[in-house]
Amino acid sequence: DYNVKADMLANSRYVFIKLGVRDSELVSSHPAERMYEDDSLEVYIDSSDNKFDWGGADDYQVILSPAPEGGVRAREFFHPERTAGACKIVDSSVTACGYEAVLALDRKAFGIGDGRVGFSLAARNIDRVLNSDAKFNWFFLEPATYLGEIQIKK
């Protein structure tokens, strides 16, 4: 009873990612600094598309999660001093059946030009009733960490 859907669109200033999660049990009890321990979605970006390094200068990890007080929150974890105002939720809703959000990423702040960009999504689903914790990755190749790719066109 878990499903994630993502749609993307870019203009000259932003990359928009519309994310929808169907989840029969939302788990959200941690503060923003630890939202990755709750039900969450992770957006990985390698703006130079040259191999993803944790905390690398051109690599980003944006996490979205239902907020304990309501709504959906988002934060970039590798370079928050650079991306704090450049990563925002422009629309969101949370229901008993899941959550959805539209994330806007400022292309300049995230180094996203035209062309290929390393990209991946991961979804974490915690289910207390079934005592399970699972993470689903779209594309995350190891031992060297290469992401999938998206192509931004003019």
C-alpha positions, 0 to 999 in steps of 0.5 A, a space after each residue: 500500500 505504498 506508491 511514489 510518483 514524480 513529475 518534473 518540469 524546468 524553466 530558465 530559473 527553476 527545476 520543479 519536481 512534483 512528488 506524490 506519495 501514497 502511504 497508509 501510515 505516515 511516520 513523522 516525529 523528528 525535527 528538521 535536522 533529522 527528518 531523514 529518520 521519518 517517512 521521506 523522499 530524497 532527491 540526489 543531484 550531481 550537477 556536473 554529472 561526474 560521479 556523486 560524492 557525499 558532500 561534494 561541491 557539485 552534489 546535493 541531497 534534498 530531503 522532503 518529509 511530512 512535518 510533525 506540525 503539518 505540511 511538508 518540509 524540505 531541506 538540502 543537507 550537504 550545502 545548506 549555507 548555499 541552498 537555504 533559500 534556493 530549495 522550497 516547497 511551493 505547494 503541498 498537502 498531507 492527508 491520512 493516505 499520504 502526502 504530495 509536494 511541489 519542490 522548486 530548486 533554483 537552477 543557479 544555486 544548484 548549478 543546474 544548467 542545460 544538458 545532462 544532470 546526475 539525478 536520483 530519487 529515493 523513498 523511505 517508508 517506515 511502517 510501525 504496524 508491520 515493523 518495517 523500514 524500507 528505502 527504495 532507490 530509483 538509480 544509485 550505482 555502486 561501488 563508485 556512486 553514479 546517479 541516473 540522468 535527467 536532461 534539461 532542454 532549453 
